Amino acid sequence: MKVRKVPQRKCIVCQKMLSKKEMVRVVRTPEGEVELDLSGKKNGRGAYMCGSLESLRRAKKQKSLDRALKVNLSSEVYDKLEEQFALLGEKFAAVECERNHES
């Protein structure tokens, strides 16, 4: 049998290549809303990140999510995303964002 290729994506924060299932997709919908896409199939412009809460905080500080989604995000949107990331904590606990440990 032929071995299937596993789709890889790059984290917008740490630039680490991981499989799609190990990452969280954040999407800007055609209506302009920014939300998590756990299915990976929502319509709109998407960006992939490591699933840690620290990764989201680093994306906010570096404005990497703003650049990837081509939109200026308010602090309320980041707060909403932070709440959603906190709920996902145990699912993505094994995946570490490499740049989180650098200083």
C-alpha positions as CSV (number, residue, x, y, z in Angstrom):
1,M,0.0,0.0,0.0
2,K,1.1,3.6,-0.7
3,V,2.1,5.7,2.3
4,R,0.0,8.9,2.5
5,K,1.6,12.2,2.9
6,V,0.8,14.0,6.2
7,P,-0.1,17.6,5.7
8,Q,2.4,20.0,7.3
9,R,1.9,23.6,8.4
10,K,4.2,26.3,9.8
11,C,3.5,28.0,13.1
12,I,3.3,31.8,12.6
13,V,5.0,32.4,16.0
14,C,7.9,29.9,16.1
15,Q,8.1,28.9,12.4
16,K,8.1,25.2,13.4
17,M,6.7,22.7,10.9
18,L,4.1,20.4,12.4
19,S,1.2,18.3,11.2
20,K,-2.1,20.0,10.9
21,K,-3.6,17.9,13.7
22,E,-0.9,19.2,16.1
23,M,-1.8,22.9,15.5
24,V,-4.7,25.3,16.0
25,R,-6.1,27.2,13.1
26,V,-7.3,30.8,13.7
27,V,-9.5,32.1,10.9
28,R,-10.7,35.5,9.8
29,T,-14.2,34.8,8.3
30,P,-15.5,36.7,5.2
31,E,-17.6,38.7,7.7
32,G,-14.5,39.9,9.4
33,E,-14.8,37.9,12.6
34,V,-11.7,36.2,14.1
35,E,-12.2,32.8,15.7
36,L,-10.7,29.4,16.3
37,D,-11.3,26.7,13.6
38,L,-11.1,23.3,15.2
39,S,-12.3,21.5,12.1
40,G,-9.8,23.2,9.9
41,K,-12.4,23.7,7.2
42,K,-14.0,27.1,7.9
43,N,-14.2,29.6,5.2
44,G,-11.8,32.5,5.3
45,R,-8.2,33.4,5.7
46,G,-6.4,31.1,8.2
47,A,-3.2,31.0,10.2
48,Y,-1.7,28.1,12.1
49,M,-0.2,28.2,15.6
50,C,1.1,25.9,18.3
51,G,-1.8,25.2,20.7
52,S,-0.2,26.7,23.8
53,L,-1.5,29.8,25.6
54,E,2.0,31.2,25.7
55,S,2.1,31.0,21.9
56,L,-1.0,33.2,21.6
57,R,0.5,35.7,24.0
58,R,3.7,35.8,22.0
59,A,1.7,36.3,18.8
60,K,-0.1,39.2,20.4
61,K,3.2,40.8,21.4
62,Q,4.8,40.4,18.0
63,K,1.6,41.1,16.1
64,S,2.2,38.0,14.0
65,L,-1.5,37.0,14.1
66,D,-2.4,40.5,12.8
67,R,0.0,40.1,9.9
68,A,-1.0,36.6,9.0
69,L,-4.7,37.4,9.0
70,K,-4.2,40.9,7.4
71,V,-6.3,42.6,10.0
72,N,-5.7,44.8,13.1
73,L,-7.0,42.8,16.1
74,S,-8.3,44.5,19.2
75,S,-7.5,43.5,22.7
76,E,-11.1,42.2,23.1
77,V,-10.5,39.7,20.3
78,Y,-7.3,38.5,21.9
79,D,-9.1,38.1,25.2
80,K,-11.8,36.0,23.5
81,L,-9.1,33.8,21.8
82,E,-7.2,33.5,25.1
83,E,-10.3,32.0,26.7
84,Q,-10.7,29.6,23.9
85,F,-7.0,28.6,24.0
86,A,-7.3,28.0,27.7
87,L,-10.1,25.4,27.1
88,L,-7.8,23.6,24.6
89,G,-4.8,23.4,26.9
90,E,-4.9,19.7,27.6
91,K,-5.3,18.7,24.0
92,F,-2.2,20.6,22.8
93,A,-0.1,20.3,26.0
94,A,2.4,17.9,24.4
95,V,3.3,20.4,21.6
96,E,5.7,23.1,22.6
97,C,6.3,26.3,20.8
98,E,10.1,26.5,20.3
99,R,10.5,30.2,20.7
100,N,8.6,30.2,24.0
101,H,11.7,29.0,25.8
102,E,14.1,31.5,24.2
103,S,14.9,34.9,25.7
